[in-house]
């Protein structure tokens, strides 16, 4: 049960961390009408995607490892441990389709960005002109 306990605590800790990160962003937006500019926020935001994936995997560990002792000690049969909900195949197919569409869209956007990287920069976003000091 130690694995289940630590996986659950990791999942919950990451969840609270992600909630805190979104709260930080909301507070900065409320105060300055813009995202936080702190390097620490940017580092945390960069790690948030990986942390979310780790939290999902930790939840899976909680579900699957937590179920196994019941089967090993004969309290449940393996057939009873399978989720009997109807429509699981349909839900899986729908999730796979959504991820396929998102993957194709992501690749298309990244390819377009790579082809058009030499677009001119707006004057206000360019390098500032040097000030002539009269020397």
N, C-alpha and C positions, 0 to 999 in steps of 0.2 A: 504493500500500500504506500510505501515511501515514494515510488515513482508517480503514482496518481496524485499524491499530496503536492509534490514539488511541481508537477506539470500544471496542476490547477492553480497553485500560487503564482507561477510564472505567467500563466494566461491572464489572471486577474490583475497582476502588477502591470503588465504591458497595456492592458485595457485602461487602467487608471492613468498610466503615462500618456496614452493617446488622447484621453479626455482632457488631461491637463494641457497638453500641447494645443488642442483646439481651443481651450479656454484662453491660453496665452494669445493665440491669433485673434480671437474675438475681442479681447481687451484692447489689443493694439489697434484693431480696426475701429473700435468705439472711440478711442482717444485721439487717433490721428487720421482716421479714414484711409489707412493703408496697412499693409502687412508689416509684421515686425522686421526690423533690419538688423537685429542682433546676430552676430555670428553663431552664438549658441542656439538660437532658434533655428537657424538654417542647418546647423549640424543635426539637431534633433529631428527636423523635418526630413532630412536626407535618410536618417535611420528609421523613420516611422514606417516606411513601406516594408523594410526587412522585419521590423518588430511585429508588424501586423501578420506577416506570414508565419513568424515563429509562434505567435499567439494562436493562430489557426491550427498549426501542427500540435501545439501543446494541448489544445482542446481535443484533438483527435486522439492523442495519447490517453487523456483522461477517459474518454469514451471507451476506447478499445481495451486498454490495460485494466481499467476498472471493471470491465465485464468478464475478463478471463477467470478470475478466481472462482466465480460461481460455476463456471463450466468445468474447471479442473477438479473441483471437489465434489462434482456430481449433483450440485444443487439445481443446475439447469442443464438441459441438453443443448447441443450446438444448434440444433434447428430452432430452439426457442430463443436463442440469442440474436437471430436474424430479424431485422425490422420487417414486420408484415404489412406496413402501410401500402395501400394501393397507389399507383402512379409514380413510384420511385423511378422507374425507367424513363417515363415522360419528363420528369423533373431533371434527371441527369442529361437527357438529350437537349432540353431547353437551355440548361446552363452551358453545355458544351457548345451549342450554337451561338449563344451570346458571346462566349469567350472567343470563338472563331471569328465572329464579326469584329470584335474589339481588336483582335490580333491583326486582321487584314487592315483595319482603319489605322492602327498605330504604324504599321509598316508603310502604308501609303503616305501618311503625314511625314514620317521621318525621311522617306525618300524624296518627297517634295522639298522639305527643308534643306536636304543635302544638295539638291540641284540648284536651289535659288539662294545660296549663301552669299553671293556677291551683290546683293541688292544694295542700292545706295542708302546711306544712313541719312535720316532727317537732320537738318542743320542743328536743331537744338540738342540732338543726341550725339553729335560728332565731337571731335577733339576741339576744345576752345582755341580760338586764335590767340597768338601771343600778343600781349599789350605792348605797344611801342612806347618806350619810356623817354624818347626824345634824345637818346645818346647817339 
